[in-house]
Each structure stands twice: as structure tokens, then as C-alpha cells.
């Protein structure tokens, strides 16, 4: 930055009174607890492009328990806060948009990376007044960065920032070692009175309004990206050494000197071309040799042609004694023939690879069809067996019901016979009773008739004149 901004190359120092730029040198005793209250925590950070220059330092932050309540803010706080653990996918423009309602009160912002957080970065922010700082803390602390994320914004008051050192590498960039008096985007002077100043992770400074229009996560000056590249590992054993990537499907596996998962992938899929991540060379498993024609230069990182040396070449690589350099026409013809041979070779390799891929995918389709037919047959057999089981269960139930009904029928038939015998017995008994009744009635009628005759005879005797004689004498029998 300029007079009011941060410079990563200013050397080791502590936080000055008016900004985030390094000032005086730091003593080891100053790194413990500047306030002596024991309520702060020290957090190491770094910034800058590690390929050129890297600045390291320590932030002394108030602990979260000391500033957890919005009504009780830390005593002795400054208009300086730190937003911890911002996700890497949030660009500078996204963060400026996130805190857009307070961006006009921000004097300076500095992007740093905390040690041990490769997928997160932190932002030191200095405001124009303490009230703006307190309102920013109350509004954004504990608030989600977006409705689609679970990460929340963690804001801590910063007590002090101390720069412990600057590591300069052999390859240094002039832009990273010179303070920039103007914004590289709008070319206006970096003045805090004109607007907030943001220093990116690579120690380049811009106006917040200018960088908010930059939608990429890389720096507009050096193209250094705030997102750290992920380290490649084997897809199976997760080792990070001797890795090969399949140029057809992108499978990452370890080499034959480890677990040999790359070779196993070739045997399973017939993808015979694999790129070694360390040397950027392509290996053909079928031909058992390298097939690349271009390699990456280790000096400047550009792609250069891999030339094959002449068999008559000298120690320095020249072939002055060879006839191939005698005639330019012959050299051109040889060059054209080599190009044609390379084209034919690549055509043959491509044809072979396509044929292998066709056979491989046809085998996959055949296996898939067989598996599908097998699954269909198993499903049909399972359904038939299930239906047979259901029908057998119904049949067993019907047989059991029929057996039950047959038993009931047999019992009813037996009861019918028993009741028929009882009815016959009752009928015979009734007949006998009727006969006895008739006989008794007949006897009674005879007795009644004799009694009536006797009564009539008695009445006749009493009415007869000689009744007295009869009375005195013997009784006259009437036939």
C-alpha cells in the first residue's frame, strides 16, 4: 500500500498506531500478551505469494468467551477486527458484497491465511470509528455467509498485529517488493479518505470498490489465486507419491513401485495411456514405453519438444560428422517423413485405442445385459415362487376348511341317526302310552257302566212298593 496501506515487503514489525502496515521491530518478549490480561489468544498468520515472498506474523485476538455477549464488549478494544475462517470459494467481490452496508466505514482490509487452515482465509479490518466497529461486530458475528451454507461469520476484536518476519525467495517480483502508490485497476492514488483499501493474499492493494468488481478469486496483478490447490492422492490407497493419472478417464493411481493401482486400472479398463504427475510424461502400458512428444521444461514451465538425438551425435549433441546435416533438402525430407511417421503412429495408436475401447465397452454392455437378464430371471423366478407360495397357502387353507366342514358333516350325520333313533323310540313309547290309555279308558267306561246300572237299580228298588219288604228281606238280584 501507500502511506496508509499495508506492504508485505516492509520487513518484520509490529502493528502501527494508524494502520495494518508493519512498523518497528518486534522483540520476542512482545509476542506473549501485550495487554497482560490473559483474555486474548495468539494466532499465527502468513500472507504473500510463497513462490516469491511471504510475510508472517501473529494476531492477538480477544477470546470468544470475552466477546461472546454483544451487550458486554471487551474493554480497551480498538477499531480493528478479524473475520476468521472465510471459505475459499468466497472471492474478494463476494466478501465485499457480504459486508456491503459497512464497506464505506472500512479504512483498510488485509487478507491473510492462518496456519493450519488451507481451505480458509482471514481478513483483518480497520474501521473509521469505534462505533462502526461495534456495529459491524453486532451485525455480522454468528451470521451465515449465505442461506445455502452452514459456515457462519466469526468476528473477533483484534488487540494487536505483529509481523515476525518476511521470507524472500530467489525469484522475486518487482511488483511484490515495491509499494504501489496507486490502485492497479483505476490508477488512482490509494488514499483511505477516498475509500477503503483491500490487500489481497498476495500482498497487492486495491480500492474496495475496484476489487469488488473482480469476480475471480485470483489477483488481477499477479494472478495468484487465494484458493490453495488440492494435493493429489491415489484414489484407492490415498498415497501422494509416484502418482499416475489416466489421460482417458482421469483415474489417479499409484505407480508400480508403490501399490500398483495405476497398472491395475489399466488391466481392468484397458486405458493404456497414463500421465506421470511429477514429470508430466505419458506412458503406454501396451507398448511399455513413453509416447509423449512434448514435455514441460523445468526452467520456465513451458512445453518443449522432446527431440531424439542422432546416433552419430557428439558429446555436446551436435551431429557435424553425420550426413543428415549435409543437405537441407534431405533434412527437410527427413523432417517431413518424421512428421508423417508421427502422424501415422498417432493415428494407429488412436485407432488401436478406439478399437480397444470399443471392445471394452462392448464387453461392459454384454456383462450389463447378462446381469440384467440374470436379474430379470431371478426377479421372475422370485415372483413365480412367491405366487406359488401364496397359492399353496390358499390351497392349504381351503383343504383345511374342507376337512373342517367334512368333520362337521360327519358329526351332523351321526347326530341325525341318533335323533332318528330317539324319535322312533319316542313314537313307540307314545304308541304304548296311547294303547295303555285306551285300555284304561275302556276299563273305566265298563266300570262306569256297571256303576250306572247299579245306581239305576237302586233307584228302582227305592221307588217300588215292595221296597220295604225287600229292605227287610234279602236283596233281589236283577239279572
Protein Blocks (a to p, Z undefined) as FASTA:
>chain_A
ZZkbccfknopcdddfkbcbdcbdddfklmmmmnonopaccddddedjfkloccdddddd
ddfklmmpmklccehiacbdcdehiafklcfklmmmmmmmmmmmpmbdcddddehiakbc
cdddddfbfklmmmmmmmmgopafbfkbcbdcdddddfbdcdfbdcddfbdcfklmcccf
bdfklopacdfkloccdddfkopacdfklmmmpmbfbdfklopafbdcdddddfklopae
hiaddfklopacddfklnommmmmmmmnopabdcdfklopacdfklopafbfbdcdfklo
pacddddddfkbcfkopafkbmklmpmklmmmmmmmmmmmmmmmmmmmmmmmmmmmmmmm
mmmmmmmmmmmmmmmmmmmmmmmmmmmmmmmmmmmmmmmmmmmmmmmmmmmmmmmmmmmm
mmmmmmmmmmmmmmmmmmmmmmmmmmmmmmmmmmmmmmmmmmpmklmmmmmmccdddZZ
